[in-house]
Amino acid sequence: MNTDLPVPCSHCGKVNYSKASGTGGFSTVTCECGHTTAVVGEFANFVTDRLYIKSGSEFAGGDYTLTILLAAMACECEMSFQFTKWRGLDSKNWFVPAEIEAYEREYARLFSLEKKVNAVAQLLVSEQFDDFVISHPLLNGINQSGSSSPALQYFKEKIFNVRNAIIHSGKIDSRKEEAEEALIAARQFVGVLRQMDKLRQVQLEARHKSERELVLNQTV
């Protein structure tokens, strides 16, 4: 998969594009003004992020059906990544290929969106997805459309139901408005999962700190 990352020039403001192929790094960009920008560092989950970037590129290019499909894929990728990552870290088998494959099969058996999302939420923050959104003021009201429906229902309607209509019913004449809504909702959805991930990391670091202090106290 080829990915074009928008990179605004820090000198003149013109938006240029850094290119990457597959898992390769992004290219250095030289603006027409002569200023050069290098894209450094890794994304939180580069597959999710590259799918989302690709979705945005398709939106800019006017392919709204592919925008929706890629946005949904980015969300699915993030859910799977967080589930297998934390199942592995909890069991201390994160780098064992056979164990990772077992966690992937476990995740696949969940099948429905609701089961997958809530399994990830329980694993990361010991809450249901909607309960987590409601209990965190910065996330509450993440549905910007004004609907009173729970967060998961909102994401299901804006991303996954529209995706399913394309795949299962052949509705490929997607409108710009629904593609834009899917793109925005996908960014919000991934953002919620990554907020859970951050909280889980804080808990893990606190536990490790406590364990180190206990060992130190026992050796004094």
FIKEKE-252133 format. One record per residue (C-alpha): x, y, z; residue in three letters; residue number from 0. Coordinates in steps of 0.001 Angstrom, whole numbers. Example, Ala and Ser with C-alpha at 12.3 -4.5 7.8 and 13.67 -1.06 7.14 Angstrom:
! residues 2
{r {12300, -4500, 7800}, "ala", 0}
{r {13670, -1060, 7140}, "ser", 1}
! end
This chain:
! residues 220
{r {0, 0, 0}, "met", 0}
{r {1275, 3442, -935}, "asn", 1}
{r {660, 6257, 1547}, "thr", 2}
{r {839, 10010, 910}, "asp", 3}
{r {1247, 11993, 4135}, "leu", 4}
{r {346, 15719, 3954}, "pro", 5}
{r {3319, 17750, 5225}, "val", 6}
{r {2862, 21547, 5496}, "pro", 7}
{r {6069, 23430, 4768}, "cys", 8}
{r {7214, 25225, 7935}, "ser", 9}
{r {8728, 27964, 5789}, "his", 10}
{r {5975, 28942, 3321}, "cys", 11}
{r {2979, 26881, 4479}, "gly", 12}
{r {2457, 24998, 1222}, "lys", 13}
{r {1175, 21442, 1739}, "val", 14}
{r {3455, 18845, 170}, "asn", 15}
{r {3253, 15066, 359}, "tyr", 16}
{r {5711, 12603, 1848}, "ser", 17}
{r {5412, 9159, 289}, "lys", 18}
{r {5788, 5712, 1810}, "ala", 19}
{r {5343, 2239, 380}, "ser", 20}
{r {4272, -694, 2546}, "gly", 21}
{r {6082, -580, 5890}, "thr", 22}
{r {8850, 1626, 4494}, "gly", 23}
{r {9633, 5026, 5940}, "gly", 24}
{r {8224, 8294, 4654}, "phe", 25}
{r {10312, 10208, 2152}, "ser", 26}
{r {11953, 13563, 2815}, "thr", 27}
{r {9959, 16392, 1242}, "val", 28}
{r {11516, 19331, -594}, "thr", 29}
{r {9125, 22236, -1116}, "cys", 30}
{r {9210, 24417, -4220}, "glu", 31}
{r {10434, 27218, -1951}, "cys", 32}
{r {13562, 25130, -1307}, "gly", 33}
{r {12813, 24190, 2300}, "his", 34}
{r {13301, 20488, 3167}, "thr", 35}
{r {11252, 18577, 5724}, "thr", 36}
{r {12031, 15087, 7032}, "ala", 37}
{r {9273, 12933, 8521}, "val", 38}
{r {10739, 11323, 11641}, "val", 39}
{r {9406, 9034, 14355}, "gly", 40}
{r {6816, 6293, 14307}, "glu", 41}
{r {3063, 6516, 14678}, "phe", 42}
{r {1288, 4902, 17635}, "ala", 43}
{r {235, 2014, 15421}, "asn", 44}
{r {1571, 2625, 11953}, "phe", 45}
{r {-893, 296, 10205}, "val", 46}
{r {-3910, 2079, 11706}, "thr", 47}
{r {-2392, 5471, 10999}, "asp", 48}
{r {-1407, 4666, 7434}, "arg", 49}
{r {-4869, 3331, 6689}, "leu", 50}
{r {-6368, 6514, 8119}, "tyr", 51}
{r {-3978, 8714, 6123}, "ile", 52}
{r {-4854, 6727, 3004}, "lys", 53}
{r {-8538, 7227, 3779}, "ser", 54}
{r {-7986, 10976, 3969}, "gly", 55}
{r {-6125, 10935, 666}, "ser", 56}
{r {-8998, 9127, -1026}, "glu", 57}
{r {-11428, 11665, 418}, "phe", 58}
{r {-9343, 14526, -971}, "ala", 59}
{r {-9297, 12749, -4321}, "gly", 60}
{r {-13076, 12321, -4394}, "gly", 61}
{r {-13332, 8538, -3875}, "asp", 62}
{r {-15821, 8570, -1008}, "tyr", 63}
{r {-16569, 4844, -1047}, "thr", 64}
{r {-12925, 3933, -565}, "leu", 65}
{r {-12692, 6643, 2113}, "thr", 66}
{r {-15337, 4830, 4163}, "ile", 67}
{r {-13826, 1378, 3631}, "leu", 68}
{r {-10349, 2492, 4696}, "leu", 69}
{r {-11656, 4452, 7697}, "ala", 70}
{r {-13478, 1340, 8924}, "ala", 71}
{r {-10371, -781, 8311}, "met", 72}
{r {-8321, 1633, 10430}, "ala", 73}
{r {-10775, 1205, 13316}, "cys", 74}
{r {-10770, -2590, 12985}, "glu", 75}
{r {-6973, -2573, 12906}, "cys", 76}
{r {-6721, -504, 16087}, "glu", 77}
{r {-9132, -2763, 17969}, "met", 78}
{r {-7224, -5895, 16968}, "ser", 79}
{r {-3870, -4288, 17767}, "phe", 80}
{r {-4902, -3157, 21253}, "gln", 81}
{r {-6457, -6529, 22082}, "phe", 82}
{r {-3492, -8660, 21016}, "thr", 83}
{r {-966, -6188, 22455}, "lys", 84}
{r {-2450, -6159, 25949}, "trp", 85}
{r {-3314, -9854, 26035}, "arg", 86}
{r {335, -10460, 25244}, "gly", 87}
{r {1692, -7938, 27752}, "leu", 88}
{r {-526, -9268, 30515}, "asp", 89}
{r {706, -12807, 29896}, "ser", 90}
{r {4287, -11637, 29220}, "lys", 91}
{r {4142, -13360, 25808}, "asn", 92}
{r {3889, -10267, 23615}, "trp", 93}
{r {6917, -11275, 21527}, "phe", 94}
{r {6020, -14968, 21137}, "val", 95}
{r {4586, -15448, 17607}, "pro", 96}
{r {2525, -18524, 18494}, "ala", 97}
{r {928, -16722, 21432}, "glu", 98}
{r {133, -13653, 19337}, "ile", 99}
{r {-1584, -15879, 16773}, "glu", 100}
{r {-3628, -17429, 19592}, "ala", 101}
{r {-4749, -13984, 20761}, "tyr", 102}
{r {-5668, -13047, 17193}, "glu", 103}
{r {-7850, -16165, 16929}, "arg", 104}
{r {-9415, -15332, 20291}, "glu", 105}
{r {-10238, -11839, 19057}, "tyr", 106}
{r {-11658, -13138, 15747}, "ala", 107}
{r {-14075, -15397, 17623}, "arg", 108}
{r {-15734, -12356, 19201}, "leu", 109}
{r {-17274, -11697, 15772}, "phe", 110}
{r {-19697, -8797, 16440}, "ser", 111}
{r {-18586, -5181, 16740}, "leu", 112}
{r {-20130, -4840, 20192}, "glu", 113}
{r {-18292, -7887, 21521}, "lys", 114}
{r {-14978, -6774, 20046}, "lys", 115}
{r {-15200, -3182, 21289}, "val", 116}
{r {-16304, -4126, 24777}, "asn", 117}
{r {-13699, -6892, 25039}, "ala", 118}
{r {-11001, -4317, 24255}, "val", 119}
{r {-12498, -1848, 26728}, "ala", 120}
{r {-12688, -4463, 29485}, "gln", 121}
{r {-9108, -5507, 28831}, "leu", 122}
{r {-7754, -1956, 28897}, "leu", 123}
{r {-9887, -124, 31465}, "val", 124}
{r {-12218, -2769, 32991}, "ser", 125}
{r {-15295, -926, 31701}, "glu", 126}
{r {-17777, -1180, 28887}, "gln", 127}
{r {-16976, 1150, 25984}, "phe", 128}
{r {-19980, 3458, 26503}, "asp", 129}
{r {-19412, 3604, 30267}, "asp", 130}
{r {-15813, 4690, 29674}, "phe", 131}
{r {-16851, 7487, 27321}, "val", 132}
{r {-19515, 8714, 29744}, "ile", 133}
{r {-17157, 8615, 32748}, "ser", 134}
{r {-14464, 10721, 31078}, "his", 135}
{r {-15487, 14371, 30625}, "pro", 136}
{r {-12974, 14959, 27820}, "leu", 137}
{r {-14599, 12162, 25824}, "leu", 138}
{r {-18197, 12756, 26827}, "asn", 139}
{r {-20063, 14389, 23973}, "gly", 140}
{r {-17703, 12858, 21439}, "ile", 141}
{r {-20708, 12552, 19174}, "asn", 142}
{r {-20678, 15989, 17586}, "gln", 143}
{r {-23861, 15402, 15561}, "ser", 144}
{r {-26131, 16201, 18483}, "gly", 145}
{r {-27580, 12686, 18656}, "ser", 146}
{r {-28411, 11358, 22096}, "ser", 147}
{r {-27494, 7787, 21146}, "ser", 148}
{r {-24654, 6060, 23059}, "pro", 149}
{r {-21152, 6498, 21670}, "ala", 150}
{r {-20834, 2959, 20324}, "leu", 151}
{r {-24145, 3256, 18480}, "gln", 152}
{r {-22962, 6548, 16985}, "tyr", 153}
{r {-19750, 4969, 15713}, "phe", 154}
{r {-21650, 1967, 14423}, "lys", 155}
{r {-23977, 4188, 12413}, "glu", 156}
{r {-21338, 6556, 11054}, "lys", 157}
{r {-18622, 4004, 10226}, "ile", 158}
{r {-19542, 350, 10314}, "phe", 159}
{r {-23127, 371, 9062}, "asn", 160}
{r {-22102, 2527, 6109}, "val", 161}
{r {-19156, 204, 5460}, "arg", 162}
{r {-21453, -2820, 5602}, "asn", 163}
{r {-23860, -1246, 3133}, "ala", 164}
{r {-20967, -990, 674}, "ile", 165}
{r {-19670, -4520, 1213}, "ile", 166}
{r {-22921, -6449, 1619}, "his", 167}
{r {-25426, -4403, -395}, "ser", 168}
{r {-23196, -3000, -3111}, "gly", 169}
{r {-23993, 630, -2293}, "lys", 170}
{r {-20853, 2103, -3817}, "ile", 171}
{r {-22236, 5526, -4762}, "asp", 172}
{r {-21154, 7011, -1437}, "ser", 173}
{r {-21816, 10677, -755}, "arg", 174}
{r {-19189, 13192, 298}, "lys", 175}
{r {-21090, 13990, 3487}, "glu", 176}
{r {-21226, 10390, 4730}, "glu", 177}
{r {-17568, 9834, 3830}, "ala", 178}
{r {-16574, 12944, 5789}, "glu", 179}
{r {-18648, 11785, 8761}, "glu", 180}
{r {-16997, 8347, 8628}, "ala", 181}
{r {-13540, 9937, 8494}, "leu", 182}
{r {-14245, 12170, 11502}, "ile", 183}
{r {-15882, 9353, 13482}, "ala", 184}
{r {-12967, 7006, 12760}, "ala", 185}
{r {-10507, 9539, 14161}, "arg", 186}
{r {-12662, 9884, 17281}, "gln", 187}
{r {-13059, 6116, 17664}, "phe", 188}
{r {-9330, 5460, 17440}, "val", 189}
{r {-8792, 8371, 19829}, "gly", 190}
{r {-10999, 6741, 22462}, "val", 191}
{r {-9108, 3442, 22185}, "leu", 192}
{r {-5768, 5225, 22479}, "arg", 193}
{r {-6961, 7107, 25532}, "gln", 194}
{r {-7766, 3730, 27084}, "met", 195}
{r {-4328, 2514, 26052}, "asp", 196}
{r {-2647, 5486, 27765}, "lys", 197}
{r {-4499, 4828, 31003}, "leu", 198}
{r {-3536, 1151, 30838}, "arg", 199}
{r {98, 2133, 30343}, "gln", 200}
{r {-47, 4392, 33399}, "val", 201}
{r {-1413, 1485, 35448}, "gln", 202}
{r {1295, -849, 34154}, "leu", 203}
{r {4062, 1645, 34935}, "glu", 204}
{r {2653, 2193, 38438}, "ala", 205}
{r {2606, -1559, 39037}, "arg", 206}
{r {6185, -1949, 37828}, "his", 207}
{r {7275, 931, 40066}, "lys", 208}
{r {5586, -673, 43050}, "ser", 209}
{r {7226, -4015, 42296}, "glu", 210}
{r {10678, -2400, 41999}, "arg", 211}
{r {10226, -554, 45298}, "glu", 212}
{r {9154, -3783, 46977}, "leu", 213}
{r {12273, -5577, 45745}, "val", 214}
{r {14489, -2691, 46882}, "leu", 215}
{r {12898, -2645, 50328}, "asn", 216}
{r {13442, -6388, 50679}, "gln", 217}
{r {17138, -6062, 49840}, "thr", 218}
{r {17827, -3236, 52290}, "val", 219}
! end
